[in-house]
Amino acid sequence: MLPNAPAPEDELPARDREILKAIVQDFISTGEPVGSQAIAPRYDLSSATVRSAMADLEALGYLEKPHTSAGRIPTDKGFRLYVDRMLRVRSPVPRDRERIERSVQPAPLSELMSGASRLLHELTHHAAVVMAPSPERTLYKRIEFVRLREDRVLAILVTRAGLVQNRLITPDFPLAPSELEHATNLVNEMLGELTLERIYSRLEEERSAEQALYDELHRKTITLARLAFEGQRIEQEVVIEGEASFLDERSFAADVEKMRKLFASLAEKDRLLLVLRKAIEGRDIQIFIGAESEFSGLHGVSLVAAPYEQGDGILGAIAVIGPTRMNYAHVIPVVEYTARRVSSTLVAP
């Protein structure tokens, strides 16, 4: 279900719906305000009739009139009605589909994320974002302990999706190489594939039992595991590609303050994560137009997002961010198909 869907299109006469659709499509194509003379010949109507319909659409909030033009442009409400009720979304064209299939191949998750964001940017010519799995949803598959100099230990955490995270820890006791090997094997046997929350609970259970049940080597192992997992603030990674594409949009390139605010929003990871988590909650393709996304607070920005998954669980999301006059008929199927392709490379083991 798309956010903030408007009232049914039946509130508009059929002729007005067709005129609105034509204006949206022309504005997507040219970026220029659309006048009655561009629409009238297509429907065998007089310019006066089209102007009257445009005035009605403006009064209803679907169109607005820029100060310096006699033409109209769609509002966010107009784009929303177009996307929800008038747009026919088809599968990606064969060329795009083949490129997505060729480009998105099994790889470590960090490479998969960067590759998918780069691909989406190249296919849509808009900014592309890929969100890594959230720590709460991440299943940890394996841990390795590697001894470094000065009694430091590198804990290498491997998730089921293939993401590798490194933790540098400094235990307050000496460790022989054989003890580190034993610790690695024992922790992997104990953990299996667990989320962080379950790992914390398991470690607490083991710590409570260690004095009565286990020897000194086991105590060292539990302490190492706690240092590797507990008290760490695990950052959720976001990969962004193609922010400069907004410079190709005249309404942004001509407004330095607008560009500054946009780039500031793109740099605020928490804002992006907030929007992408909505896509995860929706479990389907989501289109946020203008202020709906709570992303930048700027007029003229849309975001198309889709979740990707592994097995039965949603891991993260991918998205395209661009001007509201983006070509939704092209962007939506490309984002959706790329998300499905990413999911297919992360099949449950």
C-alpha positions in Angstrom: 0.0 0.0 0.0 1.5 3.3 -1.0 1.6 6.1 1.6 -0.9 8.8 1.8 -3.0 7.6 -1.2 -5.5 10.3 -2.4 -9.2 10.0 -2.8 -10.3 7.7 -5.6 -9.8 9.1 -9.1 -13.5 8.8 -9.6 -13.7 12.3 -8.0 -12.4 13.6 -11.3 -14.3 13.6 -14.6 -12.7 11.2 -17.2 -11.6 14.1 -19.3 -9.8 15.9 -16.4 -8.0 12.6 -15.5 -6.7 12.3 -19.1 -5.6 15.9 -19.1 -3.8 15.5 -15.8 -2.1 12.4 -17.0 -0.9 14.2 -20.1 0.4 17.1 -18.1 2.3 14.8 -15.8 3.8 12.8 -18.6 4.8 16.0 -20.5 6.4 17.5 -17.4 8.3 14.3 -16.7 9.6 14.4 -20.3 10.5 18.1 -20.5 10.7 19.6 -17.1 8.8 22.6 -18.4 5.3 23.9 -17.4 2.6 22.5 -19.7 0.2 24.8 -21.5 -3.2 24.1 -22.9 -2.0 24.4 -26.5 0.2 21.3 -26.0 -2.7 19.2 -24.7 -5.7 20.4 -26.7 -4.8 18.8 -30.1 -4.4 15.4 -28.6 -8.0 15.2 -27.4 -9.6 17.3 -30.2 -10.5 19.9 -27.6 -10.3 23.7 -27.7 -7.6 25.4 -25.7 -10.3 27.2 -23.7 -11.8 23.8 -22.6 -8.4 22.5 -21.6 -7.6 25.7 -19.7 -10.9 25.3 -17.8 -10.0 21.8 -16.9 -6.6 22.9 -15.8 -8.1 25.5 -13.6 -10.3 22.9 -12.0 -7.3 20.6 -11.4 -5.4 23.5 -9.9 -8.3 24.3 -7.5 -8.3 20.7 -6.4 -4.6 20.8 -5.7 -3.4 18.5 -8.5 -1.7 21.3 -10.5 0.1 24.5 -9.7 1.1 27.5 -11.8 4.7 28.8 -11.6 4.9 32.5 -11.3 6.7 33.1 -14.6 4.7 30.8 -16.8 1.2 30.5 -18.2 1.5 26.7 -18.1 0.9 24.3 -15.1 3.1 21.7 -13.4 1.9 18.8 -11.2 1.9 19.1 -7.5 3.0 16.3 -5.2 -0.7 15.4 -4.9 -0.9 15.3 -8.7 2.1 13.0 -8.9 0.6 10.8 -6.2 -2.7 10.3 -8.2 -0.7 9.6 -11.3 1.5 7.0 -9.7 -1.3 5.3 -7.7 -4.1 5.4 -10.3 -2.9 6.1 -13.8 0.5 4.5 -14.2 0.8 1.1 -15.7 4.0 -0.5 -14.4 5.4 -3.3 -16.6 8.5 -5.5 -16.2 11.8 -3.9 -17.0 12.7 -3.8 -20.7 14.8 -6.8 -21.8 18.0 -4.7 -22.0 17.6 -3.6 -18.3 16.6 -7.0 -17.1 19.5 -8.7 -18.8 22.0 -6.1 -17.3 20.6 -6.5 -13.8 20.8 -10.3 -14.1 24.4 -10.1 -15.4 25.5 -7.5 -12.9 24.0 -8.8 -9.6 25.8 -12.0 -8.9 26.7 -13.8 -5.6 29.4 -11.8 -3.8 30.3 -10.6 -0.3 27.5 -8.4 0.9 29.6 -5.2 0.9 30.5 -5.8 -2.8 26.8 -6.7 -3.6 25.6 -3.4 -2.0 28.1 -1.2 -3.8 27.5 -3.0 -7.1 23.7 -2.7 -6.8 23.8 1.0 -5.9 26.2 1.7 -8.8 24.0 -0.3 -11.2 20.8 1.5 -10.1 22.4 4.9 -10.6 23.6 3.9 -14.1 20.2 2.6 -15.1 18.1 5.4 -13.7 20.6 8.4 -13.7 19.4 9.2 -10.2 20.9 8.8 -6.8 20.8 5.2 -5.6 20.9 3.9 -2.0 21.4 0.4 -0.6 20.9 -0.3 3.1 22.7 -3.2 4.8 20.8 -5.5 7.0 20.0 -3.9 10.4 22.0 -5.3 13.4 18.8 -6.5 15.0 18.0 -8.6 12.0 21.5 -9.8 11.3 22.2 -13.5 11.9 25.8 -14.2 12.8 27.3 -17.3 11.3 30.9 -17.5 12.5 33.5 -15.8 14.5 37.3 -15.9 14.2 39.8 -14.7 16.8 43.2 -13.6 15.5 46.0 -12.6 17.8 47.8 -9.3 17.2 50.7 -7.6 18.8 50.6 -6.1 22.3 48.1 -8.7 23.6 45.3 -7.4 21.3 42.9 -9.7 19.5 41.0 -9.1 16.3 37.5 -10.7 16.3 36.2 -11.3 12.8 32.4 -11.7 12.7 30.8 -13.2 9.7 27.0 -12.8 9.1 24.9 -15.3 7.2 24.5 -12.8 4.4 28.3 -12.6 4.0 29.0 -9.3 5.7 32.3 -9.3 7.6 32.7 -7.0 10.6 36.0 -6.6 12.5 36.2 -5.8 16.3 39.6 -5.0 17.9 39.5 -6.1 21.6 42.1 -6.1 24.4 41.6 -8.8 27.0 43.2 -8.4 30.4 44.8 -11.9 30.4 47.4 -13.6 28.2 46.3 -16.0 25.4 48.3 -18.7 23.7 47.6 -19.5 20.1 46.1 -22.8 21.1 43.7 -21.0 23.4 42.6 -18.7 20.7 41.9 -21.6 18.4 40.0 -23.4 21.2 38.0 -20.2 21.8 37.1 -19.9 18.1 35.8 -23.4 17.9 33.9 -23.3 21.2 32.2 -20.0 20.5 31.1 -21.2 17.0 29.7 -24.3 18.5 27.8 -22.3 21.1 26.4 -19.6 18.9 25.2 -21.3 15.8 23.3 -18.7 13.7 21.9 -16.2 16.2 20.8 -12.5 16.2 22.7 -10.1 18.4 19.9 -10.1 21.0 20.0 -13.9 21.3 23.8 -13.8 21.4 23.7 -11.4 24.4 21.2 -13.6 26.2 23.3 -16.7 25.5 26.5 -15.1 26.7 24.8 -14.0 29.9 23.6 -17.5 30.5 27.1 -18.9 30.0 28.6 -16.3 32.2 26.2 -17.1 35.1 27.2 -20.8 34.8 30.9 -20.4 34.2 32.2 -20.4 37.8 30.4 -23.6 38.8 30.7 -25.5 35.5 33.7 -24.5 33.5 37.5 -24.3 33.7 39.8 -21.3 33.2 40.0 -21.8 29.4 36.2 -21.7 29.1 36.2 -18.5 31.2 38.6 -16.9 28.8 36.5 -17.9 25.9 33.3 -16.4 27.3 35.1 -13.2 28.1 36.5 -13.0 24.6 33.0 -13.5 23.1 31.6 -10.9 25.4 34.2 -8.4 24.4 33.6 -9.1 20.7 29.8 -8.7 20.9 28.7 -6.7 23.9 29.0 -3.0 24.3 29.7 -2.5 20.6 27.7 0.1 18.7 27.2 -1.6 15.4 26.6 1.0 12.7 24.1 0.1 10.0 25.8 0.7 6.6 24.3 2.7 3.8 25.8 2.9 0.4 25.0 6.0 -1.8 25.9 6.4 -5.4 25.2 9.3 -7.8 24.2 12.2 -5.5 25.6 14.6 -8.2 22.8 13.5 -10.6 20.6 16.2 -9.0 22.8 18.8 -10.7 21.3 17.6 -14.0 17.9 18.8 -12.8 17.4 22.5 -13.5 15.2 23.2 -10.6 18.0 22.0 -8.2 21.0 23.2 -10.1 19.7 26.8 -10.3 19.0 26.9 -6.5 22.2 26.7 -4.5 20.3 26.7 -1.1 18.1 23.9 -2.3 21.1 21.8 -3.4 22.8 22.5 -0.1 19.9 21.2 1.9 19.5 18.2 -0.3 23.2 17.1 0.0 23.0 17.7 3.8 20.0 15.3 3.9 21.8 12.7 1.8 24.7 12.9 4.3 22.4 12.3 7.3 22.4 8.5 7.4 19.6 8.4 10.1 17.2 10.2 7.7 17.8 7.7 5.0 17.5 4.8 7.3 14.2 6.1 8.6 12.7 6.1 5.1 14.2 2.8 4.1 12.9 1.1 7.2 9.4 2.1 6.1 10.0 0.2 2.9 11.0 -2.8 5.0 7.8 -2.5 7.1 5.7 -2.3 4.0 7.4 -5.5 2.6 6.8 -4.2 -1.0 7.7 -1.5 -3.4 7.1 1.9 -1.8 7.0 5.3 -3.5 7.4 8.4 -1.4 6.7 11.7 -3.1 7.8 15.1 -1.7 7.2 15.5 2.0 5.8 12.0 2.3 9.3 10.5 2.9 10.3 12.9 5.7 13.7 12.6 4.0 14.7 16.1 3.1 11.7 18.3 3.7 12.3 19.6 0.2 9.8 20.1 -2.5 10.4 18.1 -5.6 12.1 15.0 -4.3 10.8 11.4 -4.7 12.1 8.1 -3.4 11.3 4.6 -4.8 12.3 1.8 -2.4 12.0 -2.0 -2.3 13.1 -4.5 0.4 15.4 -7.4 -0.3 15.3 -10.6 1.7 17.0 -13.9 2.6 14.8 -16.9 3.0 11.7 -15.7 4.9 13.3 -12.6 6.4 13.7 -9.1 5.1 17.3 -7.9 5.4 17.4 -4.4 4.0 16.3 -2.1 1.2 17.4 -0.5 -2.0 16.1 2.8 -3.3 16.4 5.5 -6.0 16.1 9.1 -5.0 15.4 11.7 -7.7 13.3 14.6 -8.7 9.5 14.2 -8.5 9.4 14.3 -12.2 11.4 11.1 -12.5 10.3 8.5 -15.0 8.3 6.3 -12.6 7.4 3.8 -15.3 11.1 3.1 -15.8 12.4 3.5 -12.2 9.8 1.4 -10.3 10.3 -1.9 -12.3 14.1 -1.4 -12.2 14.2 -1.0 -8.5 11.8 -3.8 -7.9 13.6 -6.2 -10.2 17.0 -5.3 -8.7 15.7 -6.0 -5.2 14.4 -9.4 -6.3 17.7 -10.2 -7.9 19.6 -9.2 -4.8 17.3 -11.5 -2.8 18.0 -14.4 -5.1 21.7 -14.1 -4.5 21.1 -14.4 -0.7 19.0 -17.6 -0.7 18.9 -19.3 2.7 21.7 -21.9 3.1 
